[in-house]
Amino acid sequence: DNSSQACVGKLTLVDLPSSERIKETGVKGERRQEAIQNNKDLFTLGKVVLSLSEKSKHRFHWTQKHVPFRDSKLTRLLRDSLGGNCCTLLLACVSPADIHAADSLKTL
């Protein structure tokens, strides 16, 4: 039998925006709207990850839980990388410097 099988994969690399404290940075105009949208997308990504982790905890008890993939462009783009039969790796950039402690803790 000379049948061959192919293994197909998908690699998605995403540089996520950092959440921005609008009051502290004082951004205005178009940059402010971009910061607001980035914060919404990151919040939605957190909800998606939480929903998926809750679903995996109850894998032996079938419960249909809504995963809000369609709530943001970011989560729609990452849907294949987060749900289903996939392996996901997340890298976080943190700093040991005291001045960046709050941001590093927030990242983790």
ABEGO torsion letter per residue (X at the ends): XABBBBBBBBBBBBBBBBBBBAAAAGBBEAAAAAAAAAAAAAAAAAAAAAAAAAAAAAAABBBBBBBBAAABAAAAAAAAAABEBBBBBBBBBBBABAAAAAAAAAAX
